[in-house]
Amino acid sequence: MLFNSTAYLLFLPLVFLLYWSVPHKWRNALLVAASFVFYGWWDVRFLGLMIATCLVNYLLALAMGEKNGHSPGNRRRKLLCALAILTNFAILGVFKYFNFFAATLAEACATFGWQLHFPVLHILLPVGISFYTFQVTGYIIDVYRGSLPPERSATRFFAFISFFPQLVAGPIERATQLLPQFAVERKFSRPMAVDGMRLILWGLLKKMLIADNCATVANYIFAHSDTVSSSDLWVGILCFAFQIYGDFSGYSDMAVGSAKLFGIRLMRNFDRPYFSQSIPEFWRRWHISLMTWFRDYLYIPLGGNRRGTFRKHLNTVVVFLVSGLWHGANWTFIAWGAYHAVLFLPYSLLGKARATGSRLVRLLRTSTTFLLVLLGWVFFRAESLSQAFAYLGGMFSPDRFGPTTCSRLPLLYVALMLAAEGFSRGEHPLALRGTGLMRHRTARLGLYYLLFLTALFAGGKPESFIYFQF
C-alpha cells in the first residue's frame, strides 16, 4: 500500500479513528492488525516471511534473557545472539543477494578456467526486507549487550517491528527508543496530530511534485544516455538527485507524520542534506537512521577509532562498502559506496571539516559537496558500471556539447522546495508560525488545501518509491 495511493488515504483515517476509539489495552493489537493488512496488501507471502522473522527473534531474545544468561559474555547468550543474527542475514542473503554472489563467484572461477553452474532463484524481493531485518537485528544486539531487557509481550514486540508507517522504508528505529513507546498509555495530542498531518502533506509534495516529475526526465535521459547531449546528461543526473531525495525524504516525512497521529515519535531521517558543507556532514544528514545503525552496530564493534589510525580508516571503508551493498545486489552500488569512502577519507585523515567562514566560503563548500554527491549518484542510478562510466564521460565530453532538449520544469519545483527548506532552518516548511497572515486559521487551511491540490494536479506520473527495492 503506497502512501500516495487512494487506498492509504482511506486506510489511514480509518485506523486513526479505530485506534483512538478503543481502550488503551487494545491499541497495540490494533496497530499490529493494521500493519499486517498494510504489508500484506502487496503480497501475503511477504507477510508470512516478516511474521516468521519476528517470531524467531522474539523467541531467541527471550531465551537470551533466561536465568544464568544475563552476562553479555555468557557463552549461551553469544550463541543465541549469533544464531539470531545469522538467521536474519541468511534470509536477507537468500532473497536479495544469492543470485548476485552466485554469478560473481562463477565469473571469478571462469577466469581460472573453472566452470561453475549455480541455480538461479526466481523469487520476488520482499518489500522492506532490508529495513525490518536491520531493525530486528539491532534489537537482538541491544538485548545481548544488556541495553534493554527482552520484550516479553509478543503484541508490543510485533508492533515495534511491523509498525506500518515505518515498516517498508524506515526510519530504522532503535528498540531502546521505539519499544518503550508501546509500553505506556498514549493520549491523543491535537498539536502532535496536526503537525503529523502537515508532515504528511509536505512528504506528499516532495514525492508527487518533486520526485515524480523529476523521475520522468531522469528515466528518459538514462534510457537514452548514449545519444543525448552532455547538457541533457547534467539535467538527467540533477533530476535523479532530487528524485531520490524527494522520494525517500518524502516517504520519511509521511512515515514520521503518520506515526504522530498515533502518539508515536519516530526519528528524523533527513536533515536538509543538500545544504551540507562537507561529505561527513552530508552523511550526518542523509538517511540518518541507517548511518547511525552502521556506526553503532558495525563501525564501533569493528573497533571504531580505538585501534589505531589504519584500523579507523579501514573500518570507515568497510562501513561505506557495506552501505553500498545494503542498497542493492549490483556492483554499481558497491562502487557508489567505495566512491563515498574515498571522498570521506581525506576528512578523516585531516580532521573534522569546519563549517565556519564567510558566506561565500560556505556557499563554495556547499556547492562543491553537492557536486561530488551528484557525480556519485551516477553510479547509484546506472544499470551497470559500464553505463556509469560512459555517462560520466559524456557529461564532460566537448564533442557532445549542445542545448538540453528535456523539460526543465521539474528543476523549477526543485528550486521552490530548496527555498522553502532554506528558510525553514531545520523545521519542516509547513510548520507555519502564527504571524502575519498565517495567524489566521482560515489562511493556513487555505494554503494547505492549495498545496494538496497542487500535488494532485501538478504531480508527475506516479512512480513506486525507490527505496522499496532495498
C-alpha positions in Angstrom: 0.0 0.0 0.0 1.6 3.2 -1.2 1.5 6.4 1.0 0.4 8.4 -2.1 -2.4 6.0 -3.0 -6.2 6.3 -2.6 -6.1 3.1 -0.6 -3.8 4.7 2.0 -5.8 7.9 2.1 -8.8 5.7 3.1 -6.8 3.3 5.3 -5.0 5.9 7.5 -8.1 7.8 8.8 -10.0 4.5 9.3 -7.2 3.1 11.5 -6.8 6.5 13.2 -10.5 6.6 14.2 -10.5 3.0 15.4 -7.2 3.5 17.3 -8.5 6.4 19.4 -11.9 4.7 19.9 -10.7 1.5 21.6 -9.3 1.2 25.1 -5.6 1.6 25.5 -5.0 -2.1 26.1 -6.2 -2.9 22.6 -4.3 -0.2 20.7 -1.1 -2.2 20.2 -3.1 -5.2 18.9 -5.0 -2.9 16.5 -1.7 -1.4 15.2 -0.4 -4.9 14.6 -3.5 -6.0 12.7 -3.5 -2.8 10.7 0.2 -3.3 9.9 -0.4 -6.8 8.7 -3.1 -5.5 6.4 -0.9 -2.7 5.2 2.1 -5.1 4.5 0.0 -7.9 3.1 -1.5 -5.5 0.6 1.5 -6.1 -1.6 1.7 -9.9 -1.3 0.5 -12.0 1.5 3.6 -14.2 1.1 5.8 -11.2 2.2 3.6 -11.0 5.3 4.4 -14.7 6.2 8.1 -14.1 5.9 8.0 -11.0 8.1 6.0 -12.7 10.8 8.3 -15.7 10.8 11.3 -13.4 11.2 9.7 -11.5 14.1 8.7 -14.8 15.8 12.2 -16.3 15.6 13.8 -13.1 17.0 11.2 -12.7 19.7 11.8 -16.3 21.0 15.6 -16.1 20.7 15.7 -12.7 22.6 13.5 -14.3 25.4 15.9 -17.2 25.5 18.8 -14.8 26.0 17.1 -13.3 29.0 16.6 -16.6 30.8 18.3 -17.3 34.2 22.1 -17.7 34.3 22.3 -15.8 31.0 22.4 -12.2 32.0 26.1 -11.6 31.5 27.0 -10.2 28.0 30.0 -12.6 28.0 27.9 -15.7 28.7 28.6 -18.3 26.1 24.9 -19.3 25.7 23.9 -15.7 25.1 26.6 -15.4 22.5 25.4 -18.5 20.7 21.8 -17.3 20.8 22.7 -13.8 19.6 24.9 -15.3 16.8 22.0 -17.6 15.8 19.5 -14.8 15.5 21.9 -12.6 13.5 22.9 -15.4 11.2 19.2 -16.3 10.7 18.3 -12.7 9.9 21.1 -12.2 7.4 20.7 -15.7 5.9 17.1 -14.8 5.0 18.1 -11.5 3.6 21.0 -13.0 1.7 18.9 -15.7 0.0 16.2 -13.2 -1.1 18.4 -10.3 -2.0 22.0 -11.4 -2.7 22.1 -15.1 -3.7 21.9 -14.6 -7.5 24.4 -11.7 -7.3 27.0 -13.6 -5.3 26.5 -16.8 -7.3 27.0 -15.0 -10.6 30.1 -13.1 -9.2 31.7 -16.4 -7.9 31.0 -18.1 -11.2 32.6 -15.3 -13.2 35.6 -15.2 -10.9 36.1 -19.0 -11.2 35.7 -18.8 -15.0 38.9 -16.6 -15.2 40.8 -19.6 -13.9 39.1 -22.0 -16.3 36.8 -23.4 -13.7 33.2 -23.7 -14.8 30.7 -23.5 -12.0 26.9 -23.5 -12.5 24.7 -22.2 -9.8 20.9 -22.3 -9.8 19.2 -19.0 -10.4 16.5 -18.3 -7.8 13.4 -16.8 -9.4 12.0 -15.2 -6.3 10.5 -11.8 -5.5 12.4 -9.4 -3.2 10.0 -8.8 -0.2 9.3 -5.1 0.2 11.2 -3.5 3.0 13.2 -6.7 4.0 16.4 -4.8 4.5 14.7 -2.3 6.8 13.0 -4.7 9.1 15.9 -7.0 9.1 18.2 -4.3 10.4 15.7 -3.1 12.9 15.2 -6.5 14.4 18.9 -7.3 14.3 19.6 -4.0 16.2 17.1 -5.2 18.9 18.8 -8.6 19.2 22.2 -6.9 19.7 20.8 -4.4 22.2 19.3 -7.3 24.2 22.6 -9.1 24.1 24.5 -6.0 25.3 22.1 -5.5 28.1 20.9 -2.1 26.8 17.3 -3.3 27.3 15.6 -6.4 28.6 13.9 -8.8 26.1 10.4 -7.7 25.3 8.0 -10.3 26.9 4.8 -9.0 25.3 4.5 -10.5 21.8 2.0 -7.8 20.9 4.4 -5.0 21.8 7.3 -6.7 20.0 5.3 -7.2 16.8 4.1 -3.6 17.0 7.7 -2.5 17.3 8.8 -4.4 14.2 5.7 -4.2 12.0 4.5 -0.6 12.8 3.2 0.2 9.3 4.3 3.9 8.9 8.0 2.9 9.0 7.8 -0.8 8.1 8.9 -0.8 4.5 11.3 2.1 4.2 12.2 3.2 7.6 13.4 5.1 9.6 15.2 2.1 11.0 14.3 2.6 14.7 16.2 1.7 17.8 14.5 -0.7 20.2 15.6 1.5 23.1 13.7 4.5 21.6 10.6 2.9 20.0 9.7 -0.1 22.1 9.1 1.8 25.3 6.5 4.0 23.5 4.3 0.9 23.0 4.5 0.1 26.7 3.0 3.3 28.0 -0.5 4.7 27.7 -0.7 7.2 24.8 -3.1 10.1 25.0 -4.4 12.0 22.0 -2.5 15.2 21.4 -4.1 17.6 18.9 -0.9 19.7 18.3 1.0 16.4 17.6 -1.6 15.1 15.2 -1.9 18.5 13.4 1.9 18.5 13.0 1.7 15.0 11.7 -0.8 16.0 9.1 1.5 18.8 8.0 4.4 16.4 7.7 2.3 14.0 5.6 1.4 16.9 3.3 5.0 18.0 3.0 6.0 14.5 2.2 3.3 14.2 -0.5 4.5 17.4 -2.1 8.1 16.1 -2.2 7.0 12.8 -3.6 4.4 13.8 -6.1 5.6 17.3 -7.2 9.3 16.8 -7.0 10.2 13.1 -7.2 7.6 12.0 -9.7 8.2 15.0 -12.1 12.0 14.6 -11.8 11.7 10.8 -12.5 10.1 11.4 -15.9 13.1 13.4 -17.0 15.7 11.2 -15.3 14.3 8.0 -16.6 14.2 9.2 -20.2 17.8 10.6 -20.1 19.3 7.5 -18.5 17.4 5.3 -21.1 19.0 7.4 -23.9 22.3 8.3 -22.2 24.4 7.2 -25.2 22.7 9.6 -27.6 21.6 12.8 -25.7 23.8 15.9 -25.3 26.1 16.5 -22.3 23.7 19.2 -21.2 20.9 16.6 -21.1 23.1 14.3 -19.1 23.7 17.0 -16.5 20.0 17.7 -16.3 19.3 14.0 -16.0 21.5 13.4 -13.0 20.3 16.7 -11.4 16.7 15.4 -11.8 17.7 12.0 -10.3 19.4 13.6 -7.3 16.2 15.4 -6.4 14.1 12.4 -7.4 15.8 10.2 -4.9 15.8 13.0 -2.3 12.1 13.9 -2.8 11.2 10.2 -3.0 13.0 9.0 0.1 12.8 12.0 2.4 9.2 12.5 1.3 8.4 8.9 2.4 10.2 9.5 5.7 8.2 12.7 6.3 5.0 10.8 5.7 6.1 8.0 8.0 7.0 10.3 10.8 3.8 12.3 10.3 1.6 9.1 10.2 3.2 7.9 13.4 2.4 11.2 15.2 -1.3 10.6 14.5 -1.0 7.6 16.8 1.1 9.3 19.5 4.3 7.7 18.4 7.5 9.6 17.7 9.9 8.3 15.1 13.4 9.7 14.5 14.2 12.2 11.8 15.7 10.5 8.8 16.8 13.6 6.7 18.1 17.0 7.7 18.4 19.1 4.5 21.4 17.0 3.2 22.0 19.1 0.1 22.8 22.1 2.3 25.8 20.2 3.7 29.3 21.8 3.6 31.3 18.6 3.6 30.9 14.9 2.8 30.9 13.9 6.5 28.2 16.4 7.2 26.2 15.0 4.2 26.3 11.6 5.8 25.1 13.0 9.1 22.1 14.4 7.3 21.2 11.7 4.7 19.4 8.5 5.8 20.4 9.2 9.4 18.8 6.1 10.8 20.9 3.8 8.5 24.2 5.6 9.0 23.8 5.7 12.8 22.9 1.9 12.7 26.2 1.2 10.9 28.0 3.4 13.4 26.5 1.6 16.4 26.4 -2.0 15.2 29.3 -2.2 12.7 31.8 0.6 12.9 32.2 0.6 16.7 32.2 -3.3 17.1 34.9 -3.4 14.4 37.0 -1.2 16.7 35.8 2.3 15.6 38.7 4.7 16.1 40.1 2.8 19.1 42.6 0.6 17.4 44.9 2.9 15.6 44.7 5.1 12.5 44.9 2.3 10.0 42.0 0.3 11.5 40.0 3.5 11.9 40.2 4.2 8.1 39.7 0.5 7.3 36.6 0.4 9.4 35.3 3.5 7.6 35.8 1.9 4.2 34.1 -1.3 5.3 31.1 0.7 6.5 30.7 2.5 3.2 31.2 -0.7 1.1 28.6 -2.5 3.2 26.3 0.5 2.9 26.6 0.3 -0.8 25.8 -3.4 -0.8 22.8 -2.8 1.5 21.3 -0.7 -1.2 21.3 -3.4 -3.8 22.9 -6.5 -5.3 24.8 -4.8 -8.0 28.4 -3.7 -8.5 27.1 -0.1 -9.2 26.0 0.2 -5.5 29.3 -1.1 -4.2 31.1 1.4 -6.5 28.9 4.1 -5.1 29.9 3.1 -1.6 33.6 3.0 -2.5 33.3 6.4 -4.1 32.0 7.9 -0.9 34.6 6.1 1.2 37.3 7.8 -1.0 35.6 11.2 -0.5 35.3 10.6 3.2 38.8 9.5 4.0 40.5 12.9 3.5 38.3 14.5 6.1 39.0 11.5 8.4 42.8 12.0 7.9 42.8 15.8 8.2 40.2 16.1 10.9 36.7 17.4 11.0 35.7 20.0 8.4 34.8 23.4 9.9 31.5 25.0 9.0 32.9 28.5 9.7 33.9 31.1 7.2 32.3 33.9 5.2 29.0 33.4 3.4 30.9 33.0 0.1 33.2 30.3 1.6 30.2 28.4 3.0 28.5 28.6 -0.4 31.6 27.3 -2.2 31.8 24.4 0.3 28.1 23.6 -0.1 28.4 23.7 -3.9 31.5 21.5 -4.0 29.9 19.0 -1.7 26.7 18.9 -3.8 28.7 18.4 -7.0 30.7 15.5 -5.5 27.5 13.9 -4.3 25.9 14.5 -7.7 28.6 12.6 -9.5 28.2 9.7 -7.1 24.5 9.4 -7.9 25.5 8.4 -11.5 26.8 5.0 -10.1 23.7 4.7 -7.9 21.3 5.2 -10.8 23.2 3.4 -13.7 22.2 -0.1 -14.6 25.9 -1.2 -14.9 29.4 0.1 -14.3 30.0 0.5 -18.0 26.9 2.7 -18.3 28.0 4.7 -15.3 31.5 5.4 -16.7 30.0 6.2 -20.1 27.5 8.6 -18.6 30.2 10.4 -16.6 32.4 10.6 -19.7 29.5 12.0 -21.7 28.9 14.7 -19.1 32.4 16.1 -19.6 32.7 15.4 -23.4 33.2 18.5 -25.5 32.0 16.5 -28.5 28.6 16.1 -27.1 28.1 19.7 -26.1 24.7 21.1 -27.1 21.4 22.5 -25.7 19.2 20.5 -23.5 16.1 19.1 -25.1 14.3 17.9 -21.9 11.8 19.8 -19.8 13.4 21.8 -17.1 10.1 22.5 -15.3 10.9 19.9 -12.5 14.0 21.9 -11.7 11.8 24.9 -11.0 9.8 22.9 -8.5 13.2 21.8 -7.0 14.2 25.5 -6.6 11.0 26.3 -4.8 11.5 23.3 -2.5 15.1 24.3 -1.7 14.0 27.8 -1.0 11.3 26.6 1.4 13.8 24.3 3.2 16.4 27.0 3.3 14.0 29.5 5.0 12.6 26.8 7.4 16.1 26.5 9.0 15.7 22.8 10.1 11.9 22.6 10.7 9.7 21.2 8.1 8.5 24.2 5.9 4.8 23.6 6.7 5.3 24.2 10.4 4.0 27.7 9.9 4.4 30.3 12.6 1.2 32.1 13.6 2.4 35.5 12.5 1.2 37.9 9.8 -1.5 36.4 7.5 -0.7 32.9 8.8 -2.0 33.8 12.3 -5.5 33.2 10.8 -6.6 29.6 10.9 -8.6 30.1 7.6 -5.5 31.3 5.8 -3.4 28.3 7.0 -6.1 25.8 6.0 -6.5 27.6 2.6 -2.7 27.2 2.0 -2.7 23.5 2.9 -5.7 22.8 0.6 -4.0 24.7 -2.2 -0.7 22.7 -1.7 -2.6 19.4 -1.6 -4.4 20.3 -4.9 -1.1 21.3 -6.4 0.4 17.9 -5.6 -2.7 16.2 -7.1 -2.8 18.2 -10.4 0.8 19.1 -10.9 2.4 15.9 -9.8 4.2 13.7 -12.3 3.4 10.2 -13.4 3.1 8.1 -10.2 6.3 6.1 -9.6 7.0 3.5 -6.9 9.1 4.6 -4.0 12.8 3.9 -4.9 13.7 2.6 -1.5 11.1 -0.1 -1.7 13.5 -2.2 -3.7 16.1 -2.1 -0.9 
